[in-house]
């Protein structure tokens, strides 16, 4: 039974394909695992939903992933993590749940005295979880920016809309910030474009790398690391069954390998 569990899958879910930025980091150190990625296009975005609706939907996805024999689940959405991770961990204590967090602590650790811009969804910035983190590590040089609709624009994939959105919403910070916290897993997909708008030598922070290390540690502690010596499969599921989402997902996944 233990061997069967070790060879189970790792489930990853997000409100869309943004969590591919997390999966790319995970694969770097856990290439032999099998993965199921769940993109919830039907209910995207999460940031403008009530706490109750987010928890309800996250639990539905979580139970679906358990039915698909997932041995651990990664919440690759900052809003879902902030709102639902605690509830799921309390209710499903036997399943390792690893949740992404905005990388604000990394600013404290590596670049504390610099002007900082935190880009995140409304749901993340207003969450209790983020505010506890923010108050603990506040460098008093930080601007919190609710990027309403940015994840949707990235999800759509229209380059002109992305450029126009960024110029309109973060153009005023050009040359004024040195740290940028990407508090949504969609945002690293347009990190280059964000850098072009902000100019200068902006330093980016996101939580994917730390989550990956934590995931590996948790799997080791629970004797759940796969013993396979070959690269595992990656299955993509979209709640609306959108073929174009699947194509963009695998495109982003492959781009990291080039």
C-alpha positions as CSV (number, residue, x, y, z in Angstrom):
1,X,0.0,0.0,0.0
2,X,2.8,2.4,0.9
3,X,4.5,1.7,-2.5
4,X,1.2,2.4,-4.3
5,X,0.9,5.7,-2.4
6,X,4.4,6.8,-3.3
7,X,3.6,6.2,-7.0
8,X,0.4,8.4,-6.7
9,X,0.1,11.7,-8.5
10,X,0.7,15.2,-7.3
11,X,-2.4,17.4,-7.9
12,X,-2.0,21.1,-8.7
13,X,-4.8,23.5,-9.1
14,X,-5.3,27.2,-10.0
15,X,-8.2,29.4,-11.2
16,X,-6.6,29.1,-14.7
17,X,-3.2,28.3,-16.3
18,X,-1.2,30.7,-14.2
19,X,-0.1,27.9,-11.9
20,X,2.0,26.5,-14.7
21,X,4.7,28.9,-13.3
22,X,4.6,26.9,-10.1
23,X,4.6,23.5,-11.9
24,X,7.7,24.6,-13.9
25,X,9.6,25.1,-10.7
26,X,8.4,21.8,-9.2
27,X,9.5,19.8,-12.2
28,X,13.0,21.1,-11.9
29,X,13.6,19.2,-8.6
30,X,10.9,16.6,-8.9
31,X,11.0,15.5,-12.5
32,X,10.0,11.8,-11.9
33,X,6.7,12.5,-10.3
34,X,3.3,12.3,-12.1
35,X,1.1,15.4,-12.1
36,X,-2.5,16.4,-12.6
37,X,-3.0,20.1,-13.3
38,X,-6.5,21.4,-12.8
39,X,-7.3,24.8,-14.5
40,X,-10.7,26.2,-13.2
41,X,-11.6,28.4,-16.2
42,X,-15.3,28.0,-15.4
43,X,-14.9,29.9,-12.1
44,X,-12.1,32.2,-13.0
45,X,-11.3,34.7,-11.4
46,X,-11.3,33.7,-7.7
47,X,-10.3,37.2,-6.6
48,X,-13.8,38.7,-6.8
49,X,-15.6,35.9,-5.1
50,X,-16.8,35.6,-1.5
51,X,-14.7,33.6,1.0
52,X,-17.5,31.0,1.2
53,X,-17.6,30.5,-2.6
54,X,-13.8,30.2,-2.9
55,X,-13.7,27.5,-0.1
56,X,-16.6,25.6,-1.6
57,X,-15.0,25.5,-5.1
58,X,-11.5,24.7,-3.7
59,X,-13.0,21.7,-1.8
60,X,-14.7,20.4,-4.9
61,X,-11.5,20.5,-6.8
62,X,-9.6,19.0,-3.9
63,X,-12.0,16.1,-3.6
64,X,-11.8,15.5,-7.4
65,X,-8.0,15.3,-7.2
66,X,-8.2,12.8,-4.3
67,X,-10.5,10.7,-6.4
68,X,-7.8,10.7,-9.1
69,X,-5.4,9.2,-6.5
70,X,-3.3,12.2,-5.7
71,X,-1.0,11.7,-2.8
72,X,-0.5,15.4,-2.2
73,X,-2.1,18.6,-3.5
74,X,-0.5,21.9,-4.3
75,X,-2.7,25.1,-4.3
76,X,-1.1,27.2,-7.0
77,X,-3.4,30.1,-6.6
78,X,-2.6,32.9,-4.1
79,X,-6.2,33.8,-3.5
80,X,-7.3,30.2,-3.0
81,X,-4.2,29.6,-0.7
82,X,-5.0,32.7,1.4
83,X,-8.7,31.9,1.7
84,X,-9.1,28.1,1.6
85,X,-5.8,26.4,2.6
86,X,-6.4,26.5,6.4
87,X,-9.9,25.1,6.0
88,X,-8.7,22.2,3.8
89,X,-5.8,21.4,6.1
90,X,-8.0,21.2,9.1
91,X,-10.6,19.0,7.4
92,X,-8.2,16.7,5.4
93,X,-5.4,16.2,7.9
94,X,-4.1,13.0,6.3
95,X,-3.3,14.6,2.9
96,X,-0.3,16.9,2.5
97,X,-1.5,20.3,1.2
98,X,1.2,22.7,0.0
99,X,0.0,26.3,-0.7
100,X,1.6,29.1,-2.6
101,X,2.2,32.4,-0.7
102,X,3.1,35.9,-1.9
103,X,6.9,36.2,-1.6
104,X,6.8,39.3,0.6
105,X,9.1,37.7,3.3
106,X,11.7,37.2,0.6
107,X,11.9,41.0,0.3
108,X,12.6,41.2,4.0
109,X,15.3,38.5,3.7
110,X,17.1,39.7,0.6
111,X,16.2,43.3,-0.3
112,X,14.6,44.9,2.8
113,X,15.5,48.6,2.4
114,X,14.2,49.0,-1.2
115,X,11.0,50.6,-2.5
116,X,8.7,47.6,-3.1
117,X,5.5,47.1,-5.2
118,X,3.3,44.1,-4.3
119,X,1.1,43.2,-7.3
120,X,-1.7,40.8,-6.3
121,X,-5.4,40.2,-6.7
122,X,-8.0,42.0,-4.5
123,X,-8.8,38.7,-2.7
124,X,-5.1,38.1,-1.8
125,X,-4.4,41.7,-0.6
126,X,-7.6,41.7,1.5
127,X,-7.0,38.3,3.0
128,X,-6.2,37.8,6.7
129,X,-3.3,35.5,5.8
130,X,-1.6,38.0,3.6
131,X,-2.1,40.9,6.1
132,X,-0.5,38.9,8.9
133,X,2.5,38.3,6.6
134,X,2.6,41.9,5.5
135,X,2.4,43.4,9.1
136,X,5.1,41.0,10.2
137,X,7.6,41.9,7.5
138,X,6.6,45.4,6.5
139,X,9.6,47.4,5.3
140,X,7.6,50.7,5.4
141,X,8.5,51.2,1.7
142,X,5.8,49.1,0.2
143,X,2.9,49.8,-2.1
144,X,0.1,47.2,-2.3
145,X,-1.5,47.2,-5.7
146,X,-4.8,45.4,-6.4
147,X,-4.3,44.3,-10.1
148,X,-8.0,43.8,-10.8
149,X,-8.5,41.9,-14.0
150,X,-4.8,41.3,-14.8
151,X,-5.0,37.6,-14.4
152,X,-8.0,37.5,-16.8
153,X,-6.0,39.5,-19.4
154,X,-3.1,37.1,-19.1
155,X,-5.4,34.1,-19.3
156,X,-6.8,35.5,-22.5
157,X,-3.3,35.8,-24.0
158,X,-3.9,39.0,-26.0
159,X,-0.4,40.7,-26.1
160,X,-1.8,44.2,-26.9
161,X,-4.3,44.0,-24.0
162,X,-1.6,42.9,-21.6
163,X,0.7,45.8,-22.7
164,X,-2.1,48.3,-22.4
165,X,-3.2,47.1,-19.0
166,X,0.3,47.2,-17.6
167,X,1.0,50.7,-19.0
168,X,-2.2,52.0,-17.6
169,X,-2.0,50.4,-14.2
170,X,1.7,50.3,-13.2
171,X,3.2,52.9,-15.5
172,X,3.2,55.5,-12.7
173,X,5.7,53.4,-10.8
174,X,8.3,53.5,-13.5
175,X,11.7,54.2,-12.0
176,X,10.2,54.4,-8.5
177,X,10.4,50.8,-7.3
178,X,13.2,48.3,-7.1
179,X,11.4,45.2,-5.8
180,X,8.3,43.7,-7.3
181,X,6.4,40.9,-5.6
182,X,4.4,38.9,-8.1
183,X,1.5,37.9,-5.8
184,X,-0.4,35.9,-8.4
185,X,0.9,32.9,-10.2
186,X,-0.3,34.3,-13.5
187,X,2.0,37.3,-13.2
188,X,5.4,35.6,-13.8
189,X,4.1,34.8,-17.3
190,X,4.3,38.5,-18.1
191,X,7.4,39.3,-16.0
192,X,9.3,40.5,-19.0
193,X,6.5,42.9,-20.0
194,X,6.2,44.2,-16.4
195,X,9.9,44.9,-16.4
196,X,9.7,46.8,-19.6
197,X,7.0,49.1,-18.2
198,X,8.7,49.7,-14.9
199,X,12.2,50.1,-16.3
200,X,15.5,50.0,-14.5
201,X,16.9,47.0,-12.7
202,X,13.7,45.7,-11.0
203,X,14.1,42.6,-8.9
204,X,11.2,40.2,-9.0
205,X,10.1,37.9,-6.2
206,X,7.5,35.1,-6.4
207,X,6.7,32.2,-4.1
208,X,7.2,29.3,-6.5
209,X,10.8,28.4,-5.7
210,X,10.1,28.2,-1.9
211,X,7.0,26.2,-2.4
212,X,8.9,23.7,-4.4
213,X,11.5,23.1,-1.7
214,X,8.7,22.8,0.9
215,X,6.9,20.3,-1.3
216,X,9.9,18.1,-1.6
217,X,10.6,18.2,2.1
218,X,7.0,17.3,2.9
219,X,7.0,14.3,0.5
220,X,10.3,13.1,2.0
221,X,9.0,13.4,5.6
222,X,5.9,11.4,4.6
223,X,7.8,8.8,2.6
224,X,5.9,9.8,-0.5
225,X,8.7,10.5,-3.0
226,X,8.3,8.5,-6.2
227,X,11.0,5.8,-6.8
228,X,10.6,6.0,-10.6
229,X,13.7,6.8,-12.5
230,X,11.9,8.2,-15.6
231,X,10.1,11.5,-16.1
232,X,6.5,11.4,-15.0
233,X,3.5,12.3,-17.0
234,X,1.7,15.6,-16.8
235,X,-2.1,15.6,-17.3
236,X,-4.0,18.8,-17.9
237,X,-7.7,19.3,-17.1
238,X,-9.7,22.5,-17.7
239,X,-13.1,22.9,-16.1
240,X,-14.5,24.2,-19.3
241,X,-12.6,21.7,-21.5
242,X,-11.0,24.5,-23.5
243,X,-8.6,23.2,-26.0
244,X,-6.8,26.5,-26.4
245,X,-6.1,26.6,-22.6
246,X,-4.5,23.2,-22.9
247,X,-2.4,24.2,-25.8
248,X,-1.2,27.4,-24.0
249,X,-0.5,25.4,-20.9
250,X,1.9,23.0,-22.6
251,X,3.4,25.8,-24.6
252,X,4.3,27.7,-21.4
253,X,5.6,24.4,-19.9
254,X,7.9,23.8,-22.8
255,X,9.2,27.3,-23.1
256,X,10.9,27.0,-19.7
257,X,12.9,24.1,-21.0
258,X,14.3,25.9,-24.0
